[in-house]
Amino acid sequence: VIAEHLSVEEVAGIKEMFSMMDSNNNGKITLEELKVGLHKIGHQVPDADVQMLMEA
């Protein structure tokens, strides 16, 4: 639904980021993959905040 309001470039960027975080290429991002992915792009997010992102 949100993707309808994004440009082609923005959607491509999101897909690229998802692929980078989905380390086992199963089409899903686990809590651990999200933590590692955020760390790789320079974001130190507390575990509680990462958990909130997963539940959103």
PQR file of N, CA, C, O and H, with PARSE charges and radii, in Angstrom:
ATOM      1  N   VAL A   1       0.831  -1.194   0.000 -0.4000 1.5000
ATOM      2  CA  VAL A   1       0.000   0.000   0.000 -0.0000 2.0000
ATOM      3  C   VAL A   1       0.871   1.252   0.000  0.5500 1.7000
ATOM      4  O   VAL A   1       0.637   2.172  -0.784 -0.5500 1.4000
ATOM      5  N   ILE A   2       1.867   1.290   0.871 -0.4000 1.5000
ATOM      6  CA  ILE A   2       2.759   2.449   0.931 -0.0000 2.0000
ATOM      7  C   ILE A   2       3.549   2.573  -0.367  0.5500 1.7000
ATOM      8  O   ILE A   2       3.839   3.684  -0.811 -0.5500 1.4000
ATOM      9  H   ILE A   2       2.057   0.543   1.508  0.4000 1.0000
ATOM     10  N   ALA A   3       3.899   1.444  -0.976 -0.4000 1.5000
ATOM     11  CA  ALA A   3       4.706   1.462  -2.194 -0.0000 2.0000
ATOM     12  C   ALA A   3       4.024   2.219  -3.325  0.5500 1.7000
ATOM     13  O   ALA A   3       4.699   2.704  -4.233 -0.5500 1.4000
ATOM     14  H   ALA A   3       3.663   0.542  -0.616  0.4000 1.0000
ATOM     15  N   GLU A   4       2.706   2.330  -3.287 -0.4000 1.5000
ATOM     16  CA  GLU A   4       1.986   3.064  -4.326 -0.0000 2.0000
ATOM     17  C   GLU A   4       2.375   4.535  -4.342  0.5500 1.7000
ATOM     18  O   GLU A   4       2.232   5.201  -5.367 -0.5500 1.4000
ATOM     19  H   GLU A   4       2.158   1.936  -2.549  0.4000 1.0000
ATOM     20  N   HIS A   5       2.863   5.048  -3.224 -0.4000 1.5000
ATOM     21  CA  HIS A   5       3.196   6.459  -3.101 -0.0000 2.0000
ATOM     22  C   HIS A   5       4.692   6.731  -3.236  0.5500 1.7000
ATOM     23  O   HIS A   5       5.135   7.865  -3.052 -0.5500 1.4000
ATOM     24  H   HIS A   5       2.979   4.507  -2.391  0.4000 1.0000
ATOM     25  N   LEU A   6       5.467   5.708  -3.553 -0.4000 1.5000
ATOM     26  CA  LEU A   6       6.915   5.864  -3.678 -0.0000 2.0000
ATOM     27  C   LEU A   6       7.325   5.856  -5.142  0.5500 1.7000
ATOM     28  O   LEU A   6       6.639   5.289  -5.992 -0.5500 1.4000
ATOM     29  H   LEU A   6       5.107   4.787  -3.702  0.4000 1.0000
ATOM     30  N   SER A   7       8.450   6.494  -5.418 -0.4000 1.5000
ATOM     31  CA  SER A   7       8.980   6.474  -6.782 -0.0000 2.0000
ATOM     32  C   SER A   7       9.608   5.107  -7.067  0.5500 1.7000
ATOM     33  O   SER A   7       9.858   4.320  -6.154 -0.5500 1.4000
ATOM     34  H   SER A   7       9.007   6.955  -4.727  0.4000 1.0000
ATOM     35  N   VAL A   8       9.851   4.849  -8.334 -0.4000 1.5000
ATOM     36  CA  VAL A   8      10.494   3.598  -8.742 -0.0000 2.0000
ATOM     37  C   VAL A   8      11.857   3.465  -8.067  0.5500 1.7000
ATOM     38  O   VAL A   8      12.242   2.378  -7.637 -0.5500 1.4000
ATOM     39  H   VAL A   8       9.647   5.489  -9.075  0.4000 1.0000
ATOM     40  N   GLU A   9      12.579   4.573  -7.978 -0.4000 1.5000
ATOM     41  CA  GLU A   9      13.904   4.556  -7.358 -0.0000 2.0000
ATOM     42  C   GLU A   9      13.818   4.232  -5.871  0.5500 1.7000
ATOM     43  O   GLU A   9      14.644   3.484  -5.348 -0.5500 1.4000
ATOM     44  H   GLU A   9      12.267   5.457  -8.327  0.4000 1.0000
ATOM     45  N   GLU A  10      12.816   4.796  -5.186 -0.4000 1.5000
ATOM     46  CA  GLU A  10      12.655   4.531  -3.752 -0.0000 2.0000
ATOM     47  C   GLU A  10      12.311   3.067  -3.510  0.5500 1.7000
ATOM     48  O   GLU A  10      12.839   2.452  -2.584 -0.5500 1.4000
ATOM     49  H   GLU A  10      12.145   5.404  -5.611  0.4000 1.0000
ATOM     50  N   VAL A  11      11.433   2.505  -4.332 -0.4000 1.5000
ATOM     51  CA  VAL A  11      11.071   1.091  -4.200 -0.0000 2.0000
ATOM     52  C   VAL A  11      12.297   0.220  -4.462  0.5500 1.7000
ATOM     53  O   VAL A  11      12.524  -0.758  -3.750 -0.5500 1.4000
ATOM     54  H   VAL A  11      11.004   3.005  -5.084  0.4000 1.0000
ATOM     55  N   ALA A  12      13.082   0.563  -5.471 -0.4000 1.5000
ATOM     56  CA  ALA A  12      14.296  -0.203  -5.778 -0.0000 2.0000
ATOM     57  C   ALA A  12      15.268  -0.160  -4.607  0.5500 1.7000
ATOM     58  O   ALA A  12      15.894  -1.170  -4.287 -0.5500 1.4000
ATOM     59  H   ALA A  12      12.897   1.357  -6.049  0.4000 1.0000
ATOM     60  N   GLY A  13      15.402   0.994  -3.964 -0.4000 1.5000
ATOM     61  CA  GLY A  13      16.284   1.122  -2.807 -0.0000 2.0000
ATOM     62  C   GLY A  13      15.827   0.269  -1.642  0.5500 1.7000
ATOM     63  O   GLY A  13      16.642  -0.348  -0.955 -0.5500 1.4000
ATOM     64  H   GLY A  13      14.894   1.815  -4.224  0.4000 1.0000
ATOM     65  N   ILE A  14      14.516   0.235  -1.419 -0.4000 1.5000
ATOM     66  CA  ILE A  14      13.966  -0.586  -0.336 -0.0000 2.0000
ATOM     67  C   ILE A  14      14.201  -2.065  -0.630  0.5500 1.7000
ATOM     68  O   ILE A  14      14.580  -2.824   0.263 -0.5500 1.4000
ATOM     69  H   ILE A  14      13.854   0.736  -1.976  0.4000 1.0000
ATOM     70  N   LYS A  15      13.979  -2.475  -1.874 -0.4000 1.5000
ATOM     71  CA  LYS A  15      14.205  -3.877  -2.251 -0.0000 2.0000
ATOM     72  C   LYS A  15      15.674  -4.261  -2.076  0.5500 1.7000
ATOM     73  O   LYS A  15      15.988  -5.355  -1.609 -0.5500 1.4000
ATOM     74  H   LYS A  15      13.672  -1.858  -2.599  0.4000 1.0000
ATOM     75  N   GLU A  16      16.566  -3.350  -2.456 -0.4000 1.5000
ATOM     76  CA  GLU A  16      18.002  -3.613  -2.310 -0.0000 2.0000
ATOM     77  C   GLU A  16      18.374  -3.771  -0.837  0.5500 1.7000
ATOM     78  O   GLU A  16      19.127  -4.675  -0.477 -0.5500 1.4000
ATOM     79  H   GLU A  16      16.311  -2.460  -2.835  0.4000 1.0000
ATOM     80  N   MET A  17      17.843  -2.888   0.012 -0.4000 1.5000
ATOM     81  CA  MET A  17      18.122  -2.952   1.446 -0.0000 2.0000
ATOM     82  C   MET A  17      17.574  -4.257   2.033  0.5500 1.7000
ATOM     83  O   MET A  17      18.237  -4.904   2.844 -0.5500 1.4000
ATOM     84  H   MET A  17      17.231  -2.153  -0.281  0.4000 1.0000
ATOM     85  N   PHE A  18      16.366  -4.638   1.623 -0.4000 1.5000
ATOM     86  CA  PHE A  18      15.771  -5.883   2.101 -0.0000 2.0000
ATOM     87  C   PHE A  18      16.658  -7.066   1.714  0.5500 1.7000
ATOM     88  O   PHE A  18      16.951  -7.929   2.542 -0.5500 1.4000
ATOM     89  H   PHE A  18      15.827  -4.112   0.964  0.4000 1.0000
ATOM     90  N   SER A  19      17.078  -7.097   0.463 -0.4000 1.5000
ATOM     91  CA  SER A  19      17.929  -8.200   0.001 -0.0000 2.0000
ATOM     92  C   SER A  19      19.235  -8.265   0.771  0.5500 1.7000
ATOM     93  O   SER A  19      19.731  -9.352   1.067 -0.5500 1.4000
ATOM     94  H   SER A  19      16.841  -6.396  -0.209  0.4000 1.0000
ATOM     95  N   MET A  20      19.798  -7.098   1.100 -0.4000 1.5000
ATOM     96  CA  MET A  20      21.044  -7.058   1.865 -0.0000 2.0000
ATOM     97  C   MET A  20      20.826  -7.621   3.272  0.5500 1.7000
ATOM     98  O   MET A  20      21.695  -8.312   3.805 -0.5500 1.4000
ATOM     99  H   MET A  20      19.395  -6.215   0.859  0.4000 1.0000
ATOM    100  N   MET A  21      19.678  -7.330   3.869 -0.4000 1.5000
ATOM    101  CA  MET A  21      19.412  -7.786   5.237 -0.0000 2.0000
ATOM    102  C   MET A  21      18.980  -9.247   5.290  0.5500 1.7000
ATOM    103  O   MET A  21      19.230  -9.922   6.289 -0.5500 1.4000
ATOM    104  H   MET A  21      18.972  -6.769   3.436  0.4000 1.0000
ATOM    105  N   ASP A  22      18.338  -9.748   4.239 -0.4000 1.5000
ATOM    106  CA  ASP A  22      17.837 -11.125   4.204 -0.0000 2.0000
ATOM    107  C   ASP A  22      18.993 -12.070   3.889  0.5500 1.7000
ATOM    108  O   ASP A  22      19.129 -12.552   2.764 -0.5500 1.4000
ATOM    109  H   ASP A  22      18.136  -9.200   3.427  0.4000 1.0000
ATOM    110  N   SER A  23      19.820 -12.325   4.896 -0.4000 1.5000
ATOM    111  CA  SER A  23      21.079 -13.051   4.682 -0.0000 2.0000
ATOM    112  C   SER A  23      20.896 -14.489   4.217  0.5500 1.7000
ATOM    113  O   SER A  23      21.778 -15.026   3.547 -0.5500 1.4000
ATOM    114  H   SER A  23      19.709 -11.934   5.809  0.4000 1.0000
ATOM    115  N   ASN A  24      19.781 -15.126   4.552 -0.4000 1.5000
ATOM    116  CA  ASN A  24      19.582 -16.506   4.105 -0.0000 2.0000
ATOM    117  C   ASN A  24      18.665 -16.593   2.888  0.5500 1.7000
ATOM    118  O   ASN A  24      18.297 -17.687   2.458 -0.5500 1.4000
ATOM    119  H   ASN A  24      19.064 -14.690   5.096  0.4000 1.0000
ATOM    120  N   ASN A  25      18.299 -15.438   2.335 -0.4000 1.5000
ATOM    121  CA  ASN A  25      17.510 -15.355   1.096 -0.0000 2.0000
ATOM    122  C   ASN A  25      16.207 -16.151   1.134  0.5500 1.7000
ATOM    123  O   ASN A  25      15.828 -16.783   0.147 -0.5500 1.4000
ATOM    124  H   ASN A  25      18.598 -14.550   2.684  0.4000 1.0000
ATOM    125  N   ASN A  26      15.523 -16.115   2.285 -0.4000 1.5000
ATOM    126  CA  ASN A  26      14.253 -16.831   2.378 -0.0000 2.0000
ATOM    127  C   ASN A  26      13.041 -15.913   2.205  0.5500 1.7000
ATOM    128  O   ASN A  26      11.900 -16.358   2.330 -0.5500 1.4000
ATOM    129  H   ASN A  26      15.830 -15.602   3.086  0.4000 1.0000
ATOM    130  N   GLY A  27      13.290 -14.631   1.917 -0.4000 1.5000
ATOM    131  CA  GLY A  27      12.196 -13.693   1.699 -0.0000 2.0000
ATOM    132  C   GLY A  27      11.627 -13.088   2.964  0.5500 1.7000
ATOM    133  O   GLY A  27      10.626 -12.373   2.927 -0.5500 1.4000
ATOM    134  H   GLY A  27      14.217 -14.270   1.815  0.4000 1.0000
ATOM    135  N   LYS A  28      12.275 -13.379   4.091 -0.4000 1.5000
ATOM    136  CA  LYS A  28      11.840 -12.849   5.382 -0.0000 2.0000
ATOM    137  C   LYS A  28      13.056 -12.313   6.121  0.5500 1.7000
ATOM    138  O   LYS A  28      14.168 -12.815   5.952 -0.5500 1.4000
ATOM    139  H   LYS A  28      13.089 -13.960   4.121  0.4000 1.0000
ATOM    140  N   ILE A  29      12.838 -11.290   6.941 -0.4000 1.5000
ATOM    141  CA  ILE A  29      13.926 -10.754   7.757 -0.0000 2.0000
ATOM    142  C   ILE A  29      13.643 -11.097   9.212  0.5500 1.7000
ATOM    143  O   ILE A  29      12.604 -10.728   9.760 -0.5500 1.4000
ATOM    144  H   ILE A  29      11.935 -10.883   7.079  0.4000 1.0000
ATOM    145  N   THR A  30      14.579 -11.807   9.830 -0.4000 1.5000
ATOM    146  CA  THR A  30      14.447 -12.154  11.244 -0.0000 2.0000
ATOM    147  C   THR A  30      14.908 -10.977  12.103  0.5500 1.7000
ATOM    148  O   THR A  30      15.481 -10.011  11.599 -0.5500 1.4000
ATOM    149  H   THR A  30      15.423 -12.107   9.385  0.4000 1.0000
ATOM    150  N   LEU A  31      14.653 -11.073  13.382 -0.4000 1.5000
ATOM    151  CA  LEU A  31      15.102 -10.052  14.320 -0.0000 2.0000
ATOM    152  C   LEU A  31      16.620  -9.890  14.237  0.5500 1.7000
ATOM    153  O   LEU A  31      17.130  -8.770  14.203 -0.5500 1.4000
ATOM    154  H   LEU A  31      14.187 -11.857  13.791  0.4000 1.0000
ATOM    155  N   GLU A  32      17.327 -11.001  14.205 -0.4000 1.5000
ATOM    156  CA  GLU A  32      18.794 -10.953  14.143 -0.0000 2.0000
ATOM    157  C   GLU A  32      19.272 -10.345  12.830  0.5500 1.7000
ATOM    158  O   GLU A  32      20.206  -9.542  12.829 -0.5500 1.4000
ATOM    159  H   GLU A  32      16.913 -11.911  14.233  0.4000 1.0000
ATOM    160  N   GLU A  33      18.646 -10.715  11.713 -0.4000 1.5000
ATOM    161  CA  GLU A  33      19.028 -10.144  10.419 -0.0000 2.0000
ATOM    162  C   GLU A  33      18.799  -8.633  10.400  0.5500 1.7000
ATOM    163  O   GLU A  33      19.599  -7.892   9.829 -0.5500 1.4000
ATOM    164  H   GLU A  33      17.888 -11.367  11.714  0.4000 1.0000
ATOM    165  N   LEU A  34      17.718  -8.178  11.018 -0.4000 1.5000
ATOM    166  CA  LEU A  34      17.440  -6.744  11.075 -0.0000 2.0000
ATOM    167  C   LEU A  34      18.499  -6.029  11.901  0.5500 1.7000
ATOM    168  O   LEU A  34      18.984  -4.967  11.512 -0.5500 1.4000
ATOM    169  H   LEU A  34      17.068  -8.780  11.482  0.4000 1.0000
ATOM    170  N   LYS A  35      18.861  -6.615  13.049 -0.4000 1.5000
ATOM    171  CA  LYS A  35      19.906  -6.014  13.896 -0.0000 2.0000
ATOM    172  C   LYS A  35      21.221  -5.897  13.134  0.5500 1.7000
ATOM    173  O   LYS A  35      21.854  -4.841  13.140 -0.5500 1.4000
ATOM    174  H   LYS A  35      18.467  -7.478  13.365  0.4000 1.0000
ATOM    175  N   VAL A  36      21.629  -6.978  12.480 -0.4000 1.5000
ATOM    176  CA  VAL A  36      22.887  -6.993  11.732 -0.0000 2.0000
ATOM    177  C   VAL A  36      22.815  -6.008  10.563  0.5500 1.7000
ATOM    178  O   VAL A  36      23.767  -5.269  10.311 -0.5500 1.4000
ATOM    179  H   VAL A  36      21.115  -7.835  12.476  0.4000 1.0000
ATOM    180  N   GLY A  37      21.695  -6.001   9.859 -0.4000 1.5000
ATOM    181  CA  GLY A  37      21.533  -5.099   8.720 -0.0000 2.0000
ATOM    182  C   GLY A  37      21.602  -3.642   9.122  0.5500 1.7000
ATOM    183  O   GLY A  37      22.248  -2.842   8.444 -0.5500 1.4000
ATOM    184  H   GLY A  37      20.923  -6.602  10.064  0.4000 1.0000
ATOM    185  N   LEU A  38      20.951  -3.286  10.208 -0.4000 1.5000
ATOM    186  CA  LEU A  38      20.998  -1.906  10.689 -0.0000 2.0000
ATOM    187  C   LEU A  38      22.420  -1.526  11.093  0.5500 1.7000
ATOM    188  O   LEU A  38      22.869  -0.407  10.844 -0.5500 1.4000
ATOM    189  H   LEU A  38      20.427  -3.936  10.759  0.4000 1.0000
ATOM    190  N   HIS A  39      23.122  -2.471  11.718 -0.4000 1.5000
ATOM    191  CA  HIS A  39      24.518  -2.226  12.108 -0.0000 2.0000
ATOM    192  C   HIS A  39      25.391  -1.992  10.870  0.5500 1.7000
ATOM    193  O   HIS A  39      26.247  -1.108  10.870 -0.5500 1.4000
ATOM    194  H   HIS A  39      22.757  -3.379  11.920  0.4000 1.0000
ATOM    195  N   LYS A  40      25.171  -2.790   9.811 -0.4000 1.5000
ATOM    196  CA  LYS A  40      25.963  -2.662   8.583 -0.0000 2.0000
ATOM    197  C   LYS A  40      25.814  -1.287   7.941  0.5500 1.7000
ATOM    198  O   LYS A  40      26.752  -0.785   7.322 -0.5500 1.4000
ATOM    199  H   LYS A  40      24.475  -3.508   9.810  0.4000 1.0000
ATOM    200  N   ILE A  41      24.640  -0.677   8.085 -0.4000 1.5000
ATOM    201  CA  ILE A  41      24.441   0.641   7.468 -0.0000 2.0000
ATOM    202  C   ILE A  41      24.709   1.772   8.454  0.5500 1.7000
ATOM    203  O   ILE A  41      24.402   2.933   8.184 -0.5500 1.4000
ATOM    204  H   ILE A  41      23.878  -1.084   8.588  0.4000 1.0000
ATOM    205  N   GLY A  42      25.295   1.412   9.614 -0.4000 1.5000
ATOM    206  CA  GLY A  42      25.764   2.429  10.540 -0.0000 2.0000
ATOM    207  C   GLY A  42      24.785   2.873  11.603  0.5500 1.7000
ATOM    208  O   GLY A  42      24.986   3.911  12.233 -0.5500 1.4000
ATOM    209  H   GLY A  42      25.544   0.469   9.833  0.4000 1.0000
ATOM    210  N   HIS A  43      23.725   2.103  11.815 -0.4000 1.5000
ATOM    211  CA  HIS A  43      22.742   2.461  12.840 -0.0000 2.0000
ATOM    212  C   HIS A  43      22.882   1.529  14.038  0.5500 1.7000
ATOM    213  O   HIS A  43      22.729   0.314  13.915 -0.5500 1.4000
ATOM    214  H   HIS A  43      23.562   1.260  11.302  0.4000 1.0000
ATOM    215  N   GLN A  44      23.172   2.110  15.190 -0.4000 1.5000
ATOM    216  CA  GLN A  44      23.242   1.348  16.432 -0.0000 2.0000
ATOM    217  C   GLN A  44      21.890   1.505  17.134  0.5500 1.7000
ATOM    218  O   GLN A  44      21.672   2.474  17.861 -0.5500 1.4000
ATOM    219  H   GLN A  44      23.296   3.097  15.290  0.4000 1.0000
ATOM    220  N   VAL A  45      21.008   0.569  16.918 -0.4000 1.5000
ATOM    221  CA  VAL A  45      19.652   0.646  17.453 -0.0000 2.0000
ATOM    222  C   VAL A  45      19.545  -0.304  18.641  0.5500 1.7000
ATOM    223  O   VAL A  45      19.910  -1.474  18.526 -0.5500 1.4000
ATOM    224  H   VAL A  45      21.185  -0.218  16.328  0.4000 1.0000
ATOM    225  N   PRO A  46      19.051   0.177  19.778 -0.5600 1.5000
ATOM    226  CA  PRO A  46      18.878  -0.704  20.940  0.2800 2.0000
ATOM    227  C   PRO A  46      17.957  -1.882  20.611  0.5500 1.7000
ATOM    228  O   PRO A  46      17.023  -1.748  19.820 -0.5500 1.4000
ATOM    229  N   ASP A  47      18.230  -3.030  21.222 -0.4000 1.5000
ATOM    230  CA  ASP A  47      17.447  -4.237  20.960 -0.0000 2.0000
ATOM    231  C   ASP A  47      15.951  -4.010  21.132  0.5500 1.7000
ATOM    232  O   ASP A  47      15.153  -4.519  20.346 -0.5500 1.4000
ATOM    233  H   ASP A  47      18.989  -3.139  21.864  0.4000 1.0000
ATOM    234  N   ALA A  48      15.566  -3.252  22.151 -0.4000 1.5000
ATOM    235  CA  ALA A  48      14.139  -3.004  22.395 -0.0000 2.0000
ATOM    236  C   ALA A  48      13.511  -2.258  21.219  0.5500 1.7000
ATOM    237  O   ALA A  48      12.361  -2.515  20.864 -0.5500 1.4000
ATOM    238  H   ALA A  48      16.215  -2.838  22.790  0.4000 1.0000
ATOM    239  N   ASP A  49      14.257  -1.342  20.618 -0.4000 1.5000
ATOM    240  CA  ASP A  49      13.737  -0.590  19.472 -0.0000 2.0000
ATOM    241  C   ASP A  49      13.642  -1.467  18.227  0.5500 1.7000
ATOM    242  O   ASP A  49      12.701  -1.335  17.444 -0.5500 1.4000
ATOM    243  H   ASP A  49      15.192  -1.134  20.906  0.4000 1.0000
ATOM    244  N   VAL A  50      14.612  -2.359  18.043 -0.4000 1.5000
ATOM    245  CA  VAL A  50      14.560  -3.284  16.911 -0.0000 2.0000
ATOM    246  C   VAL A  50      13.351  -4.202  17.076  0.5500 1.7000
ATOM    247  O   VAL A  50      12.652  -4.492  16.105 -0.5500 1.4000
ATOM    248  H   VAL A  50      15.376  -2.465  18.679  0.4000 1.0000
ATOM    249  N   GLN A  51      13.108  -4.653  18.291 -0.4000 1.5000
ATOM    250  CA  GLN A  51      11.946  -5.499  18.559 -0.0000 2.0000
ATOM    251  C   GLN A  51      10.659  -4.753  18.210  0.5500 1.7000
ATOM    252  O   GLN A  51       9.743  -5.339  17.631 -0.5500 1.4000
ATOM    253  H   GLN A  51      13.676  -4.417  19.079  0.4000 1.0000
ATOM    254  N   MET A  52      10.581  -3.470  18.555 -0.4000 1.5000
ATOM    255  CA  MET A  52       9.392  -2.671  18.234 -0.0000 2.0000
ATOM    256  C   MET A  52       9.210  -2.562  16.722  0.5500 1.7000
ATOM    257  O   MET A  52       8.082  -2.605  16.230 -0.5500 1.4000
ATOM    258  H   MET A  52      11.324  -2.994  19.025  0.4000 1.0000
ATOM    259  N   LEU A  53      10.312  -2.421  15.979 -0.4000 1.5000
ATOM    260  CA  LEU A  53      10.225  -2.375  14.521 -0.0000 2.0000
ATOM    261  C   LEU A  53       9.659  -3.679  13.968  0.5500 1.7000
ATOM    262  O   LEU A  53       8.850  -3.665  13.041 -0.5500 1.4000
ATOM    263  H   LEU A  53      11.228  -2.386  16.378  0.4000 1.0000
ATOM    264  N   MET A  54      10.083  -4.795  14.532 -0.4000 1.5000
ATOM    265  CA  MET A  54       9.604  -6.095  14.064 -0.0000 2.0000
ATOM    266  C   MET A  54       8.119  -6.291  14.347  0.5500 1.7000
ATOM    267  O   MET A  54       7.420  -6.967  13.592 -0.5500 1.4000
ATOM    268  H   MET A  54      10.741  -4.806  15.285  0.4000 1.0000
ATOM    269  N   GLU A  55       7.647  -5.706  15.422 -0.4000 1.5000
ATOM    270  CA  GLU A  55       6.249  -5.874  15.807 -0.0000 2.0000
ATOM    271  C   GLU A  55       5.323  -4.891  15.094  0.5500 1.7000
ATOM    272  O   GLU A  55       4.103  -5.054  15.119 -0.5500 1.4000
ATOM    273  H   GLU A  55       8.214  -5.156  16.035  0.4000 1.0000
ATOM    274  N   ALA A  56       5.902  -3.874  14.460 -0.4000 1.5000
ATOM    275  CA  ALA A  56       5.084  -2.843  13.797 -0.0000 2.0000
ATOM    276  C   ALA A  56       4.475  -3.362  12.513  0.5500 1.7000
ATOM    277  O   ALA A  56       3.759  -2.630  11.828 -0.5500 1.4000
ATOM    278  H   ALA A  56       6.893  -3.742  14.440  0.4000 1.0000
TER
END
